[in-house]
């Protein structure tokens, strides 16, 4: 089933992770990520020069070398280093952990009409460590990348419902518990970033696949 999630009105009661005032989960808070009944998730990040990049160490397998991936009716939560490494894995994870993912902000969107982008090392650009990526399944259908980029407590967000001017991420639910999440082609890949009351938009590309395990 392929669906392109289009903007629509935010529900009066949004699911966890969709409200702009909700404090983002830190990579050390798996209990919050699994507040409702959830399944485990393995995931992979497609590199190919996209804004969201992997650490080049293959599939992120939940419960292995600190990776945490969960899926419920409200949110899919993917954290490369979201939990502690068991003592039994410490030897085998040497040189692998901590797992990482990175977010590269390079092209800031300035204007829609006419379309203007700033590519000359705009303020706020750089490469940042990703704590987690969340896909909310509430009314806002928000996709959030939490990292050490200067995007305030809300993180970098894609959701045209609650952050007009940003775009929605495409979500394909495939057979066998597989989800394919990816951004639309430029220029419809804009994400929202707010810091200290200053809003900026960035062109951000991502492509990842998540396998729900149970």
C-alpha positions in Angstrom: 0.0 0.0 0.0 1.5 3.3 -1.1 0.3 6.5 0.3 1.5 10.0 0.2 0.5 11.7 3.4 -1.1 15.0 2.5 -1.7 17.8 5.0 -5.0 17.8 6.9 -6.4 19.4 10.0 -4.7 18.4 13.3 -6.9 16.3 15.5 -8.0 17.8 18.8 -6.1 15.2 20.6 -2.8 14.3 18.9 -0.8 11.2 19.5 2.5 11.3 21.5 5.2 12.9 19.4 2.9 15.0 17.2 2.4 18.0 19.4 4.9 20.8 18.8 5.2 21.4 22.5 6.0 17.8 23.4 9.5 17.3 24.8 11.4 15.0 22.4 12.6 11.7 23.7 16.2 11.4 24.5 18.2 8.3 23.3 18.3 7.2 27.0 14.5 7.2 27.5 13.3 3.9 26.0 10.6 3.7 28.7 8.9 6.7 27.1 9.3 5.3 23.6 7.5 2.1 24.8 4.8 3.7 26.9 2.2 1.8 24.9 2.3 -1.8 23.7 4.9 -1.9 21.0 6.9 -4.1 18.7 10.6 -4.3 18.1 12.0 -2.8 14.9 15.2 -3.2 12.9 16.1 -0.4 10.5 18.5 0.6 7.8 19.4 4.0 6.5 20.1 4.5 2.8 23.1 6.8 2.3 23.7 7.8 -1.3 24.5 11.4 -0.4 21.3 12.1 1.5 21.0 14.4 4.4 20.3 11.6 6.9 23.3 9.3 6.9 24.3 6.0 8.6 27.5 5.0 10.3 28.3 2.6 7.5 28.1 -0.4 9.8 25.0 -2.1 8.3 21.6 -2.8 9.6 20.6 -1.2 13.0 19.3 -4.3 14.9 17.3 -3.4 18.0 18.9 -4.8 21.1 22.3 -5.2 19.5 25.1 -2.9 20.4 22.7 -0.3 21.9 20.3 0.1 19.1 16.6 0.7 20.0 13.7 0.5 17.6 10.1 0.3 18.6 6.7 0.6 16.8 3.2 1.1 18.1 -0.1 2.6 17.0 1.2 6.1 17.9 4.9 6.3 17.0 7.8 4.5 15.4 10.9 5.4 17.4 14.4 4.6 16.0 17.5 5.4 18.0 21.0 4.2 16.9 22.3 4.3 20.5 19.1 4.3 22.4 19.9 1.8 25.2 22.7 0.4 27.2 24.8 -2.5 25.8 24.5 -5.8 27.8 27.6 -7.1 29.3 27.3 -10.2 27.2 27.6 -8.1 24.0 30.4 -5.8 25.1 33.2 -7.8 23.5 31.4 -8.4 20.2 30.3 -4.7 20.0 33.9 -3.4 20.5 34.7 -1.2 17.5 31.0 -1.2 16.5 29.3 0.6 19.3 28.2 3.2 19.9 26.2 3.1 16.7 25.6 6.5 15.1 23.6 8.4 12.4 24.2 11.9 11.2 22.1 14.8 9.9 23.7 17.1 7.4 22.1 20.6 7.0 23.5 22.3 4.0 20.7 24.0 1.9 18.5 26.5 3.8 15.2 27.4 2.1 14.6 31.1 2.0 11.6 31.8 -0.1 8.8 29.9 -2.0 7.9 32.6 -4.6 10.3 33.0 -6.2 12.1 29.8 -5.0 15.3 30.9 -3.3 17.8 28.7 -1.4 20.9 29.6 0.5 23.7 27.1 -0.1 26.7 29.3 0.9 27.3 27.8 4.4 24.2 29.4 5.9 24.0 29.9 9.7 23.0 26.6 11.4 24.5 24.4 8.7 26.8 21.5 9.5 26.7 17.8 10.3 25.1 16.7 13.5 24.8 13.5 15.6 21.3 12.1 15.5 19.7 10.9 18.8 16.6 9.4 17.3 14.1 9.6 14.4 10.4 9.5 15.2 7.4 8.9 12.9 4.2 9.9 14.6 0.9 8.3 13.5 -1.4 11.0 15.0 -3.2 13.7 13.2 -0.1 15.7 12.4 1.7 12.7 10.9 4.9 14.3 12.1 8.4 13.1 11.2 11.0 14.3 13.7 14.8 14.1 13.7 16.2 14.8 17.1 19.9 15.8 16.9 22.3 18.3 18.3 21.4 20.7 15.5 20.0 24.1 16.8 16.3 23.3 16.3 15.1 23.8 19.9 13.2 21.2 21.9 10.8 20.3 19.0 13.6 19.0 16.8 13.7 19.1 13.0 10.2 18.4 11.8 8.3 17.5 8.7 4.6 18.1 9.1 2.6 20.5 7.0 -0.3 20.2 9.5 1.3 21.9 12.5 4.3 23.5 10.8 3.1 25.1 7.5 5.8 25.5 5.0 7.3 22.1 5.8 6.5 19.0 3.8 5.4 15.5 4.7 7.5 12.4 4.4 6.2 9.6 2.2 5.4 6.4 4.1 4.9 3.1 2.4 3.6 0.2 4.4 4.8 -2.9 2.5 4.2 -6.6 3.0 5.8 -8.5 5.9 5.9 -5.7 8.4 8.2 -3.5 6.3 7.9 0.3 6.2 9.7 2.5 3.6 10.0 6.1 4.7 11.5 8.7 2.3 11.3 12.4 1.5 9.7 13.8 -1.6 12.0 15.1 -4.4 13.4 18.7 -4.1 11.8 21.2 -3.6 9.2 19.3 -1.6 11.6 18.1 1.0 11.5 21.1 3.4 11.8 20.6 7.2 11.0 23.1 9.9 13.6 24.2 12.5 12.8 26.6 15.3 15.4 28.0 17.7 14.8 30.8 20.1 11.8 32.0 18.2 13.6 32.1 14.9 12.2 29.7 12.3 14.3 28.3 9.4 13.5 25.8 6.7 16.0 23.3 5.4 16.0 21.0 2.4 16.5 17.6 4.1 16.5 14.2 2.3 16.1 10.8 3.9 15.4 7.3 2.9 15.1 4.5 5.4 13.5 1.1 5.7 12.1 -0.3 9.0 11.3 -4.0 9.7 8.7 -4.6 12.4 9.7 -7.8 14.1 6.7 -8.9 16.2 
